[in-house]
């Protein structure tokens, strides 16, 4: 395969049982477009044999490639590592447990081809939904998105969602501004600076279904997320006030503000 058109980034930690089904599901949905797609599983040094499974699946599905991050720093750090390794013109991000439908990747691509620079899959737009999450995680996610909207002026309903796609040049432009390693701090930083740099950011409604018991355990916890969320939003709120004085910020002007 030559240089791919599409790169799909999937951070993984102890996801051995989900690698084959996720890769096969993506390839099946993409059809002819699968030939121009790479699927990058970014492994955070999983002790359960995830990396070996990725290599084995890659022998059967040539689009699959292992990116060994080598350390568990957070899902944001894994995404960043994957973005840097991606070779595609369009970059897509999703989870490893099929809680987000691979069929929506085609809808993301259509939105990018129609003029969007960044597209976020929203669980909270009309037509979107999520099921199977605990009330704490559901309300916590909604609350963080409401706070993000009002404090940072981000005009989205689901800025914290990992399910998204963007043009390669967006990351090339704002990459030096992205230093948060966790979730949802990294996702919020990405949207904040993409909007600030003048990129067109849109949303489409998506359905989120919590993973089944046989698909392992979710690595996200609202209790662990809140402190990091408060820290990054506080820094970005201060950055928002200072950036109001900078009509055309460059990375050197913004990198110290988060």
Secondary structure, 3 states (H helix, E strand, C coil): CCCCCEEEEEEECCCHHHHHHHHHHHHHHHHHHHHHEEEEEEECCCCCCHHHHHHHHHHHCCCEEEEECCCCCCHHHHHHHHHHHCCCCEEEECCCCCCECCCHHHHHHHHHHCCCCEEEEECCCCCCEEECCCHHHHHHHHHHHHHHHHHHCCCCCCCCCCCEEEEHHHHHHHHHHCCCCCCCHHHHHHHHHHHHCCCCEEEEECEEECCCHHHCCCCCCHHHHHHHHHHHHHHHHHHHHHHCCCCCCCHHHHHHHC
